[in-house]
Amino acid sequence: MAGKLIEGWQAADWPGEAPLEGRHARLVRLDADAHAADLFAAFAGHDGLWDYMPYGPFHSAAAYHRWAKEATAGKDPVFWAIHAEGAAHPSGVASFLRITPDHGSIEVGHICLSPALQRGRAATEAMFLMMDWAFAHGYRRYEWKCNALNLPSRRAAQRLGFSYEGVFRQHMVIKGANRDSAWFSIIDSEWPALREAYAAWLSPANFDAGGRQRERLSDLTQLVRAASDPAL
């Protein structure tokens, strides 16, 4: 036997159509006709959002609509529009991609959050809801990859509980430029403890009357990562 036998292994589920619902965020499958105009308005004037993306910036609602129509035409990636609590319109996008149920591997990517959504509880809960769905539906590896130069993305991955795995050199050519890719992951054995960390951070008791956090998510998730990797 070349590796440890996984007792009772069966393929994971493919992402469905049902919304992912939380206290602060609601994710629905991205629909170009229903969401593109509102998302374009949320992203407009913030061209830096697209610096590390293979597409964008978009300078018209029609151009963003065309992109969204093409992006949602296939089976993989599976895109979600992110609504913050109480908001009438979405203000962010994320996707599952490189979905491999036979191996229990799935990636989160194409994350684009408007400034109004960034750094809030809704954005963090959106990431939690996607992870929680994946591990509840049979996935054993949840990946995050980004341009190795994208320090905010690298910091976000580790804040969210992902463990750094290294850099794939000359991994891609994006917009005519080299991309070295930094790889991060969470595996199923880590998820129960990370899920508890998210529950503690998202608890209303973790925020004061002004909405300021009492305990940082990065501190909670670092404890879990340190337990699984003594080198941290």
Kinemage of the C-alpha trace (Angstrom):
@kinemage 1
@onewidth
@group {chain A} dominant
@subgroup {mainchain}
@vectorlist {calphas} color= white
{ca met a 1} P 0.000 0.000 0.000
{ca ala a 2} L 1.525 3.318 -1.146
{ca gly a 3} L -0.410 5.440 1.340
{ca lys a 4} L -2.703 5.233 4.309
{ca leu a 5} L -5.968 3.543 3.407
{ca ile a 6} L -8.984 5.834 3.800
{ca glu a 7} L -11.692 3.662 5.303
{ca gly a 8} L -15.079 4.030 3.622
{ca trp a 9} L -13.870 6.668 1.158
{ca gln a 10} L -16.406 7.927 -1.343
{ca ala a 11} L -16.360 10.897 -3.653
{ca ala a 12} L -17.420 14.284 -2.298
{ca asp a 13} L -20.532 16.133 -3.491
{ca trp a 14} L -20.635 18.665 -6.282
{ca pro a 15} L -21.695 22.166 -5.159
{ca gly a 16} L -25.432 22.637 -5.490
{ca glu a 17} L -27.728 25.577 -6.085
{ca ala a 18} L -28.922 26.139 -2.502
{ca pro a 19} L -27.872 29.450 -0.915
{ca leu a 20} L -25.314 29.440 1.885
{ca glu a 21} L -26.840 31.320 4.801
{ca gly a 22} L -25.243 32.840 7.874
{ca arg a 23} L -25.932 35.556 10.415
{ca his a 24} L -23.993 38.243 8.550
{ca ala a 25} L -23.725 36.935 4.974
{ca arg a 26} L -25.835 35.189 2.404
{ca leu a 27} L -24.305 33.583 -0.704
{ca val a 28} L -26.363 32.805 -3.783
{ca arg a 29} L -25.240 31.396 -7.102
{ca leu a 30} L -23.992 34.223 -9.279
{ca asp a 31} L -26.419 35.175 -12.061
{ca ala a 32} L -25.183 37.716 -14.585
{ca asp a 33} L -28.615 39.133 -15.366
{ca ala a 34} L -29.597 39.442 -11.709
{ca his a 35} L -26.311 40.555 -10.149
{ca ala a 36} L -23.844 42.024 -12.652
{ca ala a 37} L -25.099 45.614 -12.629
{ca asp a 38} L -25.055 45.813 -8.829
{ca leu a 39} L -21.634 44.200 -8.569
{ca phe a 40} L -20.196 46.538 -11.183
{ca ala a 41} L -21.517 49.492 -9.172
{ca ala a 42} L -19.982 48.070 -5.983
{ca phe a 43} L -16.577 47.614 -7.653
{ca ala a 44} L -16.571 50.815 -9.751
{ca gly a 45} L -13.730 53.212 -9.027
{ca his a 46} L -11.632 50.571 -7.292
{ca asp a 47} L -9.451 49.292 -10.130
{ca gly a 48} L -6.880 47.956 -7.677
{ca leu a 49} L -9.259 45.070 -6.959
{ca trp a 50} L -8.200 43.556 -10.290
{ca asp a 51} L -4.424 43.912 -9.967
{ca tyr a 52} L -3.852 40.192 -9.369
{ca met a 53} L -6.871 38.897 -11.293
{ca pro a 54} L -6.567 37.381 -14.790
{ca tyr a 55} L -9.366 39.733 -15.931
{ca gly a 56} L -10.517 43.283 -15.266
{ca pro a 57} L -10.709 46.087 -14.540
{ca phe a 58} L -14.104 46.591 -16.136
{ca his a 59} L -15.046 50.046 -17.314
{ca ser a 60} L -18.713 49.450 -18.101
{ca ala a 61} L -21.578 47.458 -16.640
{ca ala a 62} L -21.963 45.749 -20.014
{ca ala a 63} L -18.358 44.526 -19.928
{ca tyr a 64} L -18.764 43.128 -16.428
{ca his a 65} L -22.031 41.493 -17.452
{ca arg a 66} L -20.294 39.775 -20.378
{ca trp a 67} L -17.587 38.508 -18.050
{ca ala a 68} L -20.114 37.205 -15.522
{ca lys a 69} L -22.115 35.518 -18.269
{ca glu a 70} L -19.022 33.701 -19.541
{ca ala a 71} L -17.727 32.908 -16.055
{ca thr a 72} L -20.938 31.169 -15.050
{ca ala a 73} L -21.467 29.294 -18.319
{ca gly a 74} L -19.419 26.230 -17.365
{ca lys a 75} L -19.565 23.680 -14.582
{ca asp a 76} L -16.335 24.755 -12.864
{ca pro a 77} L -15.792 27.356 -11.365
{ca val a 78} L -18.991 27.658 -9.308
{ca phe a 79} L -19.499 31.347 -8.535
{ca trp a 80} L -21.333 32.908 -5.604
{ca ala a 81} L -22.609 36.441 -5.140
{ca ile a 82} L -22.095 37.659 -1.573
{ca his a 83} L -24.764 39.714 0.199
{ca ala a 84} L -23.969 41.394 3.506
{ca glu a 85} L -26.587 41.281 6.221
{ca gly a 86} L -29.480 43.607 5.419
{ca ala a 87} L -28.096 44.623 2.003
{ca ala a 88} L -30.447 44.640 -0.955
{ca his a 89} L -27.653 43.976 -3.438
{ca pro a 90} L -24.496 41.831 -3.535
{ca ser a 91} L -21.146 43.485 -2.954
{ca gly a 92} L -18.722 40.640 -3.508
{ca val a 93} L -17.975 37.454 -5.424
{ca ala a 94} L -16.152 34.206 -4.650
{ca ser a 95} L -16.052 30.778 -6.249
{ca phe a 96} L -15.302 27.138 -5.803
{ca leu a 97} L -12.908 25.962 -8.512
{ca arg a 98} L -10.697 23.053 -9.471
{ca ile a 99} L -13.442 20.933 -7.975
{ca thr a 100} L -12.260 17.328 -7.769
{ca pro a 101} L -14.804 15.219 -5.879
{ca asp a 102} L -13.008 11.930 -6.601
{ca his a 103} L -10.020 13.136 -4.581
{ca gly a 104} L -11.958 15.311 -2.146
{ca ser a 105} L -10.125 18.466 -3.193
{ca ile a 106} L -11.646 21.891 -3.829
{ca glu a 107} L -10.264 25.425 -4.084
{ca val a 108} L -11.668 28.828 -3.203
{ca gly a 109} L -10.791 31.644 -5.563
{ca his a 110} L -11.900 34.509 -7.798
{ca ile a 111} L -12.501 36.405 -4.568
{ca cys a 112} L -13.430 40.024 -5.219
{ca leu a 113} L -14.819 42.012 -2.314
{ca ser a 114} L -15.919 45.620 -2.617
{ca pro a 115} L -14.408 48.066 -0.117
{ca ala a 116} L -17.793 48.152 1.626
{ca leu a 117} L -17.542 44.404 2.265
{ca gln a 118} L -13.845 44.105 3.066
{ca arg a 119} L -12.733 43.585 6.673
{ca gly a 120} L -16.286 43.130 7.924
{ca arg a 121} L -17.969 40.184 9.560
{ca ala a 122} L -19.908 39.381 6.379
{ca ala a 123} L -16.746 38.836 4.335
{ca thr a 124} L -15.235 36.531 6.942
{ca glu a 125} L -18.470 34.638 7.412
{ca ala a 126} L -18.771 34.178 3.637
{ca met a 127} L -15.397 32.413 3.637
{ca phe a 128} L -16.493 30.332 6.635
{ca leu a 129} L -19.754 29.310 4.951
{ca met a 130} L -17.920 28.076 1.860
{ca met a 131} L -15.387 26.100 3.920
{ca asp a 132} L -18.085 24.658 6.132
{ca trp a 133} L -20.077 23.511 3.113
{ca ala a 134} L -17.017 21.835 1.589
{ca phe a 135} L -16.030 19.847 4.659
{ca ala a 136} L -19.647 18.909 5.419
{ca his a 137} L -19.984 17.481 1.895
{ca gly a 138} L -17.015 15.157 1.876
{ca tyr a 139} L -14.019 17.282 0.874
{ca arg a 140} L -10.755 16.548 2.637
{ca arg a 141} L -8.589 19.337 1.218
{ca tyr a 142} L -9.568 23.004 0.782
{ca glu a 143} L -7.099 25.139 -1.177
{ca trp a 144} L -6.209 28.814 -1.527
{ca lys a 145} L -3.721 29.950 -4.173
{ca cys a 146} L -2.582 33.444 -5.002
{ca asn a 147} L 0.146 35.394 -6.720
{ca ala a 148} L 3.170 35.124 -4.455
{ca leu a 149} L 3.533 38.928 -4.671
{ca asn a 150} L 0.003 39.451 -3.350
{ca leu a 151} L 0.837 39.995 0.315
{ca pro a 152} L -2.724 40.975 1.362
{ca ser a 153} L -4.036 37.686 -0.048
{ca arg a 154} L -1.301 35.707 1.688
{ca arg a 155} L -2.075 37.403 4.999
{ca ala a 156} L -5.808 36.783 4.488
{ca ala a 157} L -5.228 33.081 3.874
{ca gln a 158} L -3.324 32.659 7.106
{ca arg a 159} L -5.805 34.777 9.074
{ca leu a 160} L -8.536 32.443 7.813
{ca gly a 161} L -6.652 29.387 9.034
{ca phe a 162} L -4.907 28.148 5.900
{ca ser a 163} L -1.435 26.650 6.241
{ca tyr a 164} L 1.282 27.817 3.849
{ca glu a 165} L 2.635 25.043 1.628
{ca gly a 166} L 5.153 26.817 -0.572
{ca val a 167} L 5.566 28.598 -3.913
{ca phe a 168} L 5.125 27.101 -7.377
{ca arg a 169} L 7.626 29.073 -9.456
{ca gln a 170} L 6.643 30.292 -12.926
{ca his a 171} L 3.254 28.708 -12.412
{ca met a 172} L 1.251 30.967 -14.748
{ca val a 173} L 1.376 33.870 -17.165
{ca ile a 174} L -1.268 36.430 -16.173
{ca lys a 175} L -1.875 39.507 -18.312
{ca gly a 176} L 1.469 38.872 -19.963
{ca ala a 177} L 3.388 38.766 -16.664
{ca asn a 178} L 4.958 35.889 -14.750
{ca arg a 179} L 3.056 34.571 -11.745
{ca asp a 180} L 4.697 32.531 -9.022
{ca ser a 181} L 1.852 31.029 -6.985
{ca ala a 182} L 1.760 30.690 -3.204
{ca trp a 183} L -0.213 27.620 -2.084
{ca phe a 184} L -2.199 27.260 1.138
{ca ser a 185} L -4.592 24.608 2.391
{ca ile a 186} L -6.858 23.416 5.176
{ca ile a 187} L -7.445 19.690 5.569
{ca asp a 188} L -10.409 17.920 7.092
{ca ser a 189} L -8.643 16.906 10.303
{ca glu a 190} L -8.012 20.603 11.048
{ca trp a 191} L -11.533 21.758 10.349
{ca pro a 192} L -13.271 20.895 13.668
{ca ala a 193} L -10.851 23.061 15.649
{ca leu a 194} L -10.941 25.832 13.027
{ca arg a 195} L -14.735 25.691 13.003
{ca glu a 196} L -14.685 26.324 16.753
{ca ala a 197} L -12.335 29.268 16.188
{ca tyr a 198} L -14.763 30.777 13.681
{ca ala a 199} L -17.700 30.209 16.028
{ca ala a 200} L -15.834 32.048 18.796
{ca trp a 201} L -14.890 34.937 16.495
{ca leu a 202} L -18.352 35.294 14.943
{ca ser a 203} L -20.113 35.164 18.317
{ca pro a 204} L -21.878 38.437 19.194
{ca ala a 205} L -20.004 38.302 22.509
{ca asn a 206} L -16.741 38.835 20.597
{ca phe a 207} L -17.778 42.350 19.543
{ca asp a 208} L -18.336 45.409 21.696
{ca ala a 209} L -21.160 47.909 21.322
{ca gly a 210} L -19.202 49.729 18.624
{ca gly a 211} L -18.676 46.560 16.589
{ca arg a 212} L -14.982 46.263 17.481
{ca gln a 213} L -13.633 42.750 17.866
{ca arg a 214} L -12.414 41.656 21.262
{ca glu a 215} L -10.386 38.695 19.978
{ca arg a 216} L -8.780 38.556 16.536
{ca leu a 217} L -9.541 35.679 14.196
{ca ser a 218} L -5.845 35.455 13.282
{ca asp a 219} L -4.983 34.742 16.914
{ca leu a 220} L -7.627 32.012 17.134
{ca thr a 221} L -6.669 30.306 13.889
{ca gln a 222} L -2.938 30.551 14.562
{ca leu a 223} L -3.431 28.389 17.629
{ca val a 224} L -4.980 25.693 15.431
{ca arg a 225} L -2.271 25.958 12.782
{ca ala a 226} L 0.449 25.818 15.424
{ca ala a 227} L -1.059 22.635 16.851
{ca ser a 228} L -0.941 20.942 13.449
{ca asp a 229} L 2.473 22.357 12.470
{ca pro a 230} L 4.918 22.725 15.370
{ca ala a 231} L 7.250 24.732 13.122
{ca leu a 232} L 4.872 27.719 13.268
